[in-house]
Amino acid sequence: MSNKIRRSPLFYVGDKYKLMKQLVNLFPKEINNFYEPFFGGGTVFLNIEAKKYFLNDIDKHLVNIHKILIASAKNPEKFFKGVEKIIHKYKLSHSYKRDIVPDYLKKEFKKTYYARFNKGGYEKLRMCVNNYKKNDPLILYILLIYGFNRMLRFNGSGKFNLPVGNVDFNKNVVNALNDYFDFVHDKKISITSKDFNKFFSDKKYLKNDFVYLDPPYLITASEYNKLWGEKSESNLLKIVADLDKKGVKFALSNVTHYNGSKNDLLIVWMKKYTVHKIESNYINYHNNGKKVIKEVLITNY
């Protein structure tokens, strides 16, 4: 495993990038098949060397973006041409090639000029995906890159409804894409979009297989945690206990305490296993204060 930490080109909310150095040091050194039922943006699998990867996320749009990125690893040039075509058509900023934001905008809106510049084009592109090309993963990826907090968010009618963010298609995005393409092009990857219960229902494990879990957190308020309740938490902890009985190595990321709330279900359950404290540095964007959060990695090895 190289010392370089790769970051997912989705820059996804809940991304483990800043914690990866800590996590990688706590993972098994030799991994046969790697299983990740909540793989989200993909930063964790991008930093794991395994013989085969079984990746899953319930968000079909997210999975379709990964599928197009994995397929594009065979021809990155074609992918970037497709991106550029959309960026130019909708007149979006692209500082990785050149800076097209006028100086007057930069002076008038020192901290938000990308949002001001991209708003019109972004909204036209969003309208395009909502009216004609709802399942186009390339357009969804571009919307995610230019969108607020880089999320995938849809309303009750299934319309993509994220506003523009103060972000740009910059060199960091291009570097992360190239790292992704370099990593996946020769890997054996199976990718699915199932409920976690179904993901685990048909698996047969071999020696040195490893399961990493980063589920929605029961006691935090993120967008993607809304559908997660005590029943989901309880089902997952039972599945992980069954993995342990089968002799399968696992690591589970979670939080025990969050701004006055605590996850009693997890706290009782984890007593049987090894608990590693993870130093996290979450910022509360509403008051710029640090959140009181206790993040852990629970392992059975």
C-alpha positions as CSV (number, residue, x, y, z in Angstrom):
1,M,0.0,0.0,0.0
2,S,1.4,3.4,-1.0
3,N,1.7,6.2,1.5
4,K,-0.3,8.5,-0.7
5,I,-3.9,8.8,0.4
6,R,-6.2,8.9,-2.6
7,R,-9.4,11.0,-2.4
8,S,-12.6,10.2,-4.2
9,P,-13.3,12.5,-7.1
10,L,-16.9,12.9,-5.7
11,F,-15.6,14.8,-2.6
12,Y,-18.6,13.4,-0.9
13,V,-20.3,14.4,2.3
14,G,-19.1,12.0,5.0
15,D,-15.9,11.3,3.0
16,K,-13.3,9.6,5.2
17,Y,-10.4,11.3,3.4
18,K,-9.1,13.3,6.4
19,L,-9.3,10.2,8.6
20,M,-7.8,7.7,6.1
21,K,-4.3,7.7,7.5
22,Q,-5.6,6.7,10.9
23,L,-8.0,4.1,9.4
24,V,-5.5,2.5,7.0
25,N,-3.1,1.8,9.9
26,L,-5.8,-0.1,11.7
27,F,-6.9,-2.2,8.7
28,P,-5.5,-5.8,8.1
29,K,-2.3,-5.8,6.1
30,E,-3.3,-8.7,3.9
31,I,-6.8,-8.6,2.3
32,N,-8.3,-11.2,-0.1
33,N,-11.8,-10.0,-0.9
34,F,-12.8,-6.5,0.3
35,Y,-16.5,-5.9,1.1
36,E,-17.9,-2.4,1.6
37,P,-21.7,-2.2,1.9
38,F,-21.9,1.6,2.3
39,F,-19.1,2.7,0.0
40,G,-20.5,6.2,-0.7
41,G,-17.9,8.4,-2.4
42,G,-15.4,5.6,-2.5
43,T,-12.4,7.1,-0.7
44,V,-11.9,4.0,1.5
45,F,-11.8,1.4,-1.3
46,L,-9.4,3.6,-3.2
47,N,-6.9,3.2,-0.4
48,I,-7.2,-0.6,0.0
49,E,-5.2,-3.2,-1.9
50,A,-7.3,-6.4,-2.3
51,K,-7.7,-9.2,-4.9
52,K,-11.3,-8.3,-5.5
53,Y,-13.7,-5.5,-4.4
54,F,-17.4,-5.9,-3.6
55,L,-18.8,-2.4,-3.3
56,N,-22.4,-1.4,-2.6
57,D,-24.5,1.6,-1.9
58,I,-28.3,2.0,-1.7
59,D,-28.1,5.3,-3.7
60,K,-28.5,4.1,-7.3
61,H,-27.4,7.5,-8.7
62,L,-24.2,7.4,-6.7
63,V,-23.5,3.8,-7.9
64,N,-24.2,4.8,-11.6
65,I,-21.6,7.7,-11.3
66,H,-19.1,5.2,-10.0
67,K,-19.9,2.8,-12.8
68,I,-19.3,5.5,-15.5
69,L,-16.0,6.4,-13.7
70,I,-14.8,2.8,-13.6
71,A,-15.7,2.3,-17.3
72,S,-14.0,5.6,-18.2
73,A,-10.7,4.3,-16.6
74,K,-10.1,2.5,-20.0
75,N,-10.3,5.9,-21.8
76,P,-9.9,8.9,-19.5
77,E,-9.4,11.2,-22.5
78,K,-12.9,10.4,-23.8
79,F,-14.4,11.1,-20.3
80,F,-12.7,14.5,-20.0
81,K,-13.9,15.4,-23.6
82,G,-17.4,14.6,-22.5
83,V,-17.0,16.8,-19.3
84,E,-15.6,19.7,-21.3
85,K,-18.4,19.6,-23.8
86,I,-21.0,20.0,-21.1
87,I,-18.9,22.7,-19.2
88,H,-18.5,24.8,-22.4
89,K,-22.2,24.3,-23.4
90,Y,-23.4,25.7,-20.0
91,K,-20.6,28.2,-19.7
92,L,-19.3,26.9,-16.3
93,S,-16.0,27.9,-14.8
94,H,-13.1,25.5,-15.3
95,S,-10.0,26.8,-13.5
96,Y,-8.1,23.5,-14.2
97,K,-7.7,24.8,-17.8
98,R,-8.2,28.5,-17.5
99,D,-9.8,31.1,-15.3
100,I,-12.8,32.6,-17.1
101,V,-14.4,34.4,-14.1
102,P,-14.2,38.2,-14.7
103,D,-12.3,40.4,-12.3
104,Y,-15.3,42.6,-11.5
105,L,-17.1,39.5,-10.0
106,K,-14.1,38.6,-8.0
107,K,-13.9,42.1,-6.5
108,E,-17.6,42.4,-5.8
109,F,-18.1,38.9,-4.4
110,K,-14.7,38.0,-3.0
111,K,-15.9,34.8,-1.3
112,T,-18.7,33.7,-3.5
113,Y,-17.7,34.6,-7.1
114,Y,-17.8,31.0,-8.4
115,A,-21.5,30.6,-7.2
116,R,-22.4,33.9,-8.8
117,F,-20.7,33.1,-12.1
118,N,-21.9,29.5,-12.4
119,K,-25.5,30.0,-11.1
120,G,-27.2,30.5,-14.5
121,G,-25.5,27.6,-16.3
122,Y,-25.8,25.3,-13.3
123,E,-29.6,25.9,-13.1
124,K,-30.0,25.2,-16.9
125,L,-28.0,22.0,-16.5
126,R,-30.1,21.0,-13.5
127,M,-33.2,21.6,-15.5
128,C,-31.8,19.5,-18.3
129,V,-31.2,16.5,-16.0
130,N,-34.6,16.9,-14.4
131,N,-36.6,17.2,-17.7
132,Y,-34.8,15.0,-20.1
133,K,-31.8,13.1,-18.8
134,K,-32.6,12.1,-15.2
135,N,-30.4,9.0,-15.3
136,D,-27.4,10.5,-17.1
137,P,-24.6,9.8,-14.6
138,L,-22.1,12.2,-16.3
139,I,-24.4,15.2,-16.0
140,L,-25.2,14.2,-12.4
141,Y,-21.5,14.0,-11.6
142,I,-20.9,17.5,-13.0
143,L,-23.9,18.8,-11.0
144,L,-22.4,17.2,-7.9
145,I,-19.0,18.9,-8.5
146,Y,-20.6,22.3,-9.0
147,G,-23.3,21.8,-6.3
148,F,-23.6,23.1,-2.8
149,N,-21.6,20.8,-0.4
150,R,-21.1,18.4,-3.3
151,M,-24.2,16.3,-2.5
152,L,-26.7,14.3,-4.5
153,R,-30.1,15.5,-3.4
154,F,-33.5,14.9,-4.9
155,N,-36.9,16.1,-3.7
156,G,-40.1,14.0,-3.2
157,S,-40.9,14.2,-6.9
158,G,-37.5,12.8,-7.8
159,K,-36.1,16.1,-9.1
160,F,-32.5,17.0,-8.4
161,N,-32.8,20.1,-6.2
162,L,-29.4,21.0,-5.0
163,P,-28.5,24.7,-5.4
164,V,-25.2,25.9,-7.0
165,G,-22.1,25.8,-4.7
166,N,-19.2,28.2,-4.5
167,V,-17.0,25.6,-6.2
168,D,-15.3,25.0,-9.5
169,F,-14.0,22.2,-11.8
170,N,-10.4,22.7,-10.6
171,K,-7.1,20.9,-10.6
172,N,-8.0,19.0,-7.4
173,V,-11.0,17.5,-9.2
174,V,-8.9,16.5,-12.2
175,N,-6.1,15.0,-10.0
176,A,-8.6,13.0,-8.0
177,L,-10.2,11.7,-11.2
178,N,-6.9,10.7,-12.6
179,D,-6.0,8.9,-9.4
180,Y,-9.3,7.1,-9.5
181,F,-8.8,6.0,-13.1
182,D,-5.2,4.9,-12.3
183,F,-6.4,2.8,-9.3
184,V,-9.4,1.1,-10.8
185,H,-8.3,0.3,-14.3
186,D,-6.7,-3.1,-13.4
187,K,-8.9,-4.0,-10.4
188,K,-11.6,-6.6,-10.2
189,I,-14.6,-4.7,-8.9
190,S,-18.2,-5.8,-8.4
191,I,-20.6,-2.9,-7.7
192,T,-24.2,-3.2,-6.6
193,S,-27.0,-1.0,-5.3
194,K,-28.9,-3.0,-2.7
195,D,-30.2,-2.6,0.8
196,F,-27.4,-3.7,3.2
197,N,-29.5,-6.7,4.3
198,K,-29.6,-8.0,0.7
199,F,-26.0,-7.2,0.1
200,F,-25.0,-9.6,2.9
201,S,-27.5,-12.3,2.2
202,D,-25.6,-14.3,-0.5
203,K,-22.0,-13.8,0.5
204,K,-19.5,-16.7,1.0
205,Y,-16.3,-15.6,2.7
206,L,-12.8,-16.9,2.3
207,K,-9.6,-16.6,4.4
208,N,-8.4,-13.0,4.8
209,D,-11.6,-11.5,3.5
210,F,-12.3,-8.1,5.1
211,V,-15.5,-6.1,5.6
212,Y,-15.5,-2.4,6.2
213,L,-18.7,-0.6,7.3
214,D,-19.4,3.1,7.4
215,P,-23.2,3.1,7.8
216,P,-25.4,6.2,8.3
217,Y,-24.9,7.3,11.9
218,L,-27.9,6.9,14.1
219,I,-27.3,10.1,16.2
220,T,-26.1,12.6,13.6
221,A,-28.3,14.8,11.4
222,S,-26.8,14.5,7.9
223,E,-29.0,14.3,4.9
224,Y,-28.2,10.7,4.2
225,N,-29.0,9.6,7.7
226,K,-32.7,10.5,7.5
227,L,-33.9,7.0,6.6
228,W,-31.7,5.2,9.2
229,G,-33.3,4.3,12.5
230,E,-32.8,2.0,15.5
231,K,-34.2,-1.0,13.5
232,S,-31.6,-0.5,10.8
233,E,-28.9,-0.1,13.4
234,S,-29.9,-3.2,15.3
235,N,-30.1,-5.3,12.1
236,L,-26.7,-4.1,11.0
237,L,-25.1,-4.9,14.4
238,K,-26.6,-8.4,14.3
239,I,-25.1,-9.0,10.8
240,V,-21.7,-7.8,11.9
241,A,-21.8,-10.1,15.0
242,D,-22.6,-13.0,12.6
243,L,-19.6,-12.0,10.5
244,D,-17.5,-12.3,13.7
245,K,-18.9,-15.8,14.4
246,K,-17.9,-16.9,10.9
247,G,-14.4,-15.7,11.6
248,V,-14.6,-12.8,9.0
249,K,-12.5,-9.7,9.9
250,F,-14.5,-6.5,10.1
251,A,-14.0,-2.8,10.9
252,L,-17.0,-0.6,11.7
253,S,-16.8,3.2,11.7
254,N,-19.4,5.0,13.9
255,V,-19.9,7.7,16.5
256,T,-20.8,7.0,20.1
257,H,-21.5,10.6,21.1
258,Y,-22.7,13.6,19.1
259,N,-23.6,17.0,20.5
260,G,-25.3,15.7,23.7
261,S,-26.8,12.5,22.1
262,K,-25.3,9.0,22.6
263,N,-25.7,5.8,20.8
264,D,-26.5,3.4,23.6
265,L,-27.2,0.5,21.2
266,L,-23.7,0.7,19.8
267,I,-22.0,1.4,23.2
268,V,-23.4,-1.8,24.7
269,W,-22.7,-3.9,21.5
270,M,-19.1,-2.8,21.0
271,K,-18.0,-4.0,24.4
272,K,-17.3,-7.4,22.9
273,Y,-14.8,-6.0,20.4
274,T,-11.7,-3.8,20.1
275,V,-12.5,-0.1,20.0
276,H,-10.1,2.4,18.5
277,K,-10.6,6.1,19.1
278,I,-10.5,8.2,15.9
279,E,-9.4,11.8,16.1
280,S,-11.9,13.7,14.0
281,N,-12.1,17.4,13.3
282,Y,-15.7,18.1,12.3
283,I,-16.7,21.8,12.1
284,N,-20.2,23.0,12.8
285,Y,-21.0,25.3,9.8
286,H,-23.9,27.0,11.6
287,N,-21.8,28.5,14.4
288,N,-18.2,27.6,13.2
289,G,-17.6,25.8,16.5
290,K,-16.3,22.3,16.7
291,K,-18.9,19.6,17.3
292,V,-18.6,17.4,20.4
293,I,-18.2,14.1,18.6
294,K,-16.6,10.8,19.6
295,E,-15.7,8.8,16.5
296,V,-14.6,5.2,16.8
297,L,-13.4,2.3,14.7
298,I,-14.6,-1.1,16.1
299,T,-12.7,-4.2,15.0
300,N,-12.7,-7.9,15.8
301,Y,-9.0,-8.4,15.3
